[in-house]
Amino acid sequence: MEIKIGIQNVGREIVFESAEPADAVAELVSRAMNGGAELRLKDSKGRLVIIPSNVLGYVEIGAEETRRVGFGAI
Protein backbone atom coordinates (compact mmCIF):
# COMPACT_ATOMS: atom_id res chain seq x y z
CA MET A 1 0.00 0.00 0.00
CA GLU A 2 1.07 3.56 -0.60
CA ILE A 3 1.83 5.87 2.32
CA LYS A 4 2.08 9.66 1.94
CA ILE A 5 3.51 11.77 4.73
CA GLY A 6 3.26 15.55 4.79
CA ILE A 7 5.90 17.47 6.72
CA GLN A 8 5.20 20.91 8.20
CA ASN A 9 6.74 23.80 6.22
CA VAL A 10 7.91 21.47 3.43
CA GLY A 11 6.25 21.56 0.01
CA ARG A 12 6.92 17.93 -0.93
CA GLU A 13 5.46 14.75 0.50
CA ILE A 14 7.33 11.62 1.48
CA VAL A 15 5.76 8.81 -0.58
CA PHE A 16 6.64 5.12 -0.36
CA GLU A 17 5.17 1.64 -0.59
CA SER A 18 4.82 -0.51 2.52
CA ALA A 19 3.88 -4.14 3.02
CA GLU A 20 2.64 -3.52 6.58
CA PRO A 21 -1.12 -3.71 7.25
CA ALA A 22 -3.03 -0.40 7.29
CA ASP A 23 -4.17 -0.93 10.89
CA ALA A 24 -0.58 -1.38 12.09
CA VAL A 25 0.55 1.78 10.29
CA ALA A 26 -2.40 3.75 11.71
CA GLU A 27 -1.50 2.59 15.23
CA LEU A 28 2.14 3.69 14.81
CA VAL A 29 1.04 7.09 13.48
CA SER A 30 -1.40 7.53 16.37
CA ARG A 31 1.29 6.75 18.94
CA ALA A 32 3.72 9.18 17.31
CA MET A 33 1.16 12.00 17.23
CA ASN A 34 0.07 11.41 20.83
CA GLY A 35 3.35 11.93 22.64
CA GLY A 36 5.80 9.72 20.77
CA ALA A 37 9.17 11.16 19.80
CA GLU A 38 9.22 9.81 16.25
CA LEU A 39 7.39 7.85 13.59
CA ARG A 40 9.22 4.72 12.36
CA LEU A 41 7.94 2.88 9.29
CA LYS A 42 9.48 0.28 6.98
CA ASP A 43 9.01 0.44 3.23
CA SER A 44 8.41 -2.56 0.99
CA LYS A 45 12.18 -2.95 0.40
CA GLY A 46 12.99 -3.10 4.11
CA ARG A 47 14.34 0.45 4.44
CA LEU A 48 13.48 2.32 7.62
CA VAL A 49 11.83 5.78 7.43
CA ILE A 50 12.14 7.83 10.65
CA ILE A 51 10.33 11.16 11.02
CA PRO A 52 10.28 13.31 14.17
CA SER A 53 6.67 13.48 15.38
CA ASN A 54 6.79 17.23 16.05
CA VAL A 55 7.06 17.97 12.28
CA LEU A 56 4.28 15.64 11.05
CA GLY A 57 1.62 17.47 9.08
CA TYR A 58 -0.49 14.51 7.94
CA VAL A 59 -0.24 10.84 7.03
CA GLU A 60 -2.34 9.36 4.22
CA ILE A 61 -2.60 5.57 4.26
CA GLY A 62 -3.64 4.02 0.95
CA ALA A 63 -6.09 1.15 0.67
CA GLU A 64 -4.74 -2.37 0.86
CA GLU A 65 -5.30 -3.73 -2.61
CA THR A 66 -4.10 -6.84 -4.39
CA ARG A 67 -2.77 -6.34 -7.89
CA ARG A 68 -4.81 -7.79 -10.70
CA VAL A 69 -3.17 -9.96 -13.30
CA GLY A 70 -4.50 -10.42 -16.79
CA PHE A 71 -6.97 -8.64 -19.00
CA GLY A 72 -10.28 -9.90 -17.58
CA ALA A 73 -12.79 -7.53 -16.04
CA ILE A 74 -14.14 -8.38 -12.63
C-alpha positions as a Python dict, from the first residue, in 0.01 Angstrom:
ca = {
    (1, 'M'): (0, 0, 0),
    (2, 'E'): (107, 356, -60),
    (3, 'I'): (183, 587, 232),
    (4, 'K'): (208, 966, 194),
    (5, 'I'): (351, 1177, 473),
    (6, 'G'): (326, 1555, 479),
    (7, 'I'): (590, 1747, 672),
    (8, 'Q'): (520, 2091, 820),
    (9, 'N'): (674, 2380, 622),
    (10, 'V'): (791, 2147, 343),
    (11, 'G'): (625, 2156, 1),
    (12, 'R'): (692, 1793, -93),
    (13, 'E'): (546, 1475, 50),
    (14, 'I'): (733, 1162, 148),
    (15, 'V'): (576, 881, -58),
    (16, 'F'): (664, 512, -36),
    (17, 'E'): (517, 164, -59),
    (18, 'S'): (482, -51, 252),
    (19, 'A'): (388, -414, 302),
    (20, 'E'): (264, -352, 658),
    (21, 'P'): (-112, -371, 725),
    (22, 'A'): (-303, -40, 729),
    (23, 'D'): (-417, -93, 1089),
    (24, 'A'): (-58, -138, 1209),
    (25, 'V'): (55, 178, 1029),
    (26, 'A'): (-240, 375, 1171),
    (27, 'E'): (-150, 259, 1523),
    (28, 'L'): (214, 369, 1481),
    (29, 'V'): (104, 709, 1348),
    (30, 'S'): (-140, 753, 1637),
    (31, 'R'): (129, 675, 1894),
    (32, 'A'): (372, 918, 1731),
    (33, 'M'): (116, 1200, 1723),
    (34, 'N'): (7, 1141, 2083),
    (35, 'G'): (335, 1193, 2264),
    (36, 'G'): (580, 972, 2077),
    (37, 'A'): (917, 1116, 1980),
    (38, 'E'): (922, 981, 1625),
    (39, 'L'): (739, 785, 1359),
    (40, 'R'): (922, 472, 1236),
    (41, 'L'): (794, 288, 929),
    (42, 'K'): (948, 28, 698),
    (43, 'D'): (901, 44, 323),
    (44, 'S'): (841, -256, 99),
    (45, 'K'): (1218, -295, 40),
    (46, 'G'): (1299, -310, 411),
    (47, 'R'): (1434, 45, 444),
    (48, 'L'): (1348, 232, 762),
    (49, 'V'): (1183, 578, 743),
    (50, 'I'): (1214, 783, 1065),
    (51, 'I'): (1033, 1116, 1102),
    (52, 'P'): (1028, 1331, 1417),
    (53, 'S'): (667, 1348, 1538),
    (54, 'N'): (679, 1723, 1605),
    (55, 'V'): (706, 1797, 1228),
    (56, 'L'): (428, 1564, 1105),
    (57, 'G'): (162, 1747, 908),
    (58, 'Y'): (-49, 1451, 794),
    (59, 'V'): (-24, 1084, 703),
    (60, 'E'): (-234, 936, 422),
    (61, 'I'): (-260, 557, 426),
    (62, 'G'): (-364, 402, 95),
    (63, 'A'): (-609, 115, 67),
    (64, 'E'): (-474, -237, 86),
    (65, 'E'): (-530, -373, -261),
    (66, 'T'): (-410, -684, -439),
    (67, 'R'): (-277, -634, -789),
    (68, 'R'): (-481, -779, -1070),
    (69, 'V'): (-317, -996, -1330),
    (70, 'G'): (-450, -1042, -1679),
    (71, 'F'): (-697, -864, -1900),
    (72, 'G'): (-1028, -990, -1758),
    (73, 'A'): (-1279, -753, -1604),
    (74, 'I'): (-1414, -838, -1263),
}
